[in-house]
Amino acid sequence: MNHPVGMSYQIYANRDPVSFVSPGDLDSRIILEDGEVTCLSCHALKETPLQEEGKLLRTSVVLNQEAGSSVCHASSELTTGSNMTQLCLSCHDM
């Protein structure tokens, strides 16, 4: 399933609160970067932690300024549930 990346979860939850889990009630493994759905909202961070001053970076895409490219640090492992249906129900009330 394709999912919009970069959408503001709060805006969608406000528009249709019956269909969305409140942002405050989301599983802590679902990461909303600046309130937006990103790769890490659905996919777990790869095992190799990125370090910056001893802190784990919690961003899915790190820009390589010198190479002019970006690298996604999400794995194929789902953040919650063992299948897509369980993952979907982590954010969507159906």
C-alpha positions in Angstrom: 0.0 0.0 0.0 1.3 3.4 -0.8 0.9 6.0 1.9 1.3 9.7 1.6 4.7 10.8 3.0 5.0 14.3 4.4 1.3 14.6 5.3 0.5 16.2 8.6 -1.0 13.5 10.8 -2.7 16.1 13.1 -4.5 17.8 10.2 -6.0 14.5 9.0 -6.8 13.4 12.5 -8.6 16.8 13.1 -10.6 16.4 9.8 -11.8 12.9 10.6 -11.3 12.1 14.4 -13.5 9.0 14.1 -11.2 7.4 11.6 -7.8 8.3 13.1 -6.2 7.5 16.4 -5.4 10.6 18.3 -1.8 11.6 17.9 -1.2 11.4 21.6 -2.5 7.8 21.7 -0.2 6.5 18.9 2.2 3.7 19.7 5.5 5.2 20.6 7.2 3.2 17.9 5.3 5.3 15.3 7.5 8.3 14.6 6.0 11.5 13.3 8.8 13.7 12.2 7.7 17.3 12.9 4.2 15.9 13.1 4.4 14.4 9.6 4.1 10.8 8.3 7.5 9.6 7.1 9.3 6.4 6.3 9.9 5.8 10.0 6.2 6.1 10.8 5.7 2.7 9.2 9.2 1.2 9.0 11.6 0.6 11.8 14.9 2.4 11.9 17.8 0.3 10.6 20.0 -1.4 13.2 22.9 0.9 12.5 22.2 3.9 14.7 23.3 7.3 13.4 25.2 9.3 16.0 25.4 13.0 16.3 26.9 14.2 19.6 26.1 10.8 21.1 22.3 11.1 20.3 20.4 8.8 18.0 19.2 10.7 15.0 15.4 10.1 14.6 15.1 11.2 11.0 14.4 8.8 8.1 16.4 10.7 5.5 19.8 12.1 6.0 21.1 14.4 3.3 24.6 13.9 2.1 25.5 17.5 1.2 28.8 16.6 -0.5 27.4 13.9 -2.7 24.1 15.8 -3.3 22.0 12.7 -2.4 19.9 11.4 0.4 19.9 8.1 2.3 16.8 6.5 3.8 17.5 4.9 7.1 14.2 2.9 7.4 14.2 -0.9 7.2 11.6 -3.2 5.7 10.5 -4.2 9.2 7.2 -2.7 10.2 7.1 -0.5 13.3 4.0 -2.2 14.8 2.2 -5.4 14.1 3.3 -8.4 12.0 1.4 -7.5 8.9 0.1 -4.5 7.0 -3.4 -4.7 8.5 -2.1 -4.5 12.1 0.1 -1.6 11.1 -2.8 0.3 9.5 -4.9 -0.2 12.6 -2.2 1.5 14.6 -3.2 4.8 13.2 -6.6 4.2 11.6 -9.8 3.4 13.5 -11.9 1.2 11.3 
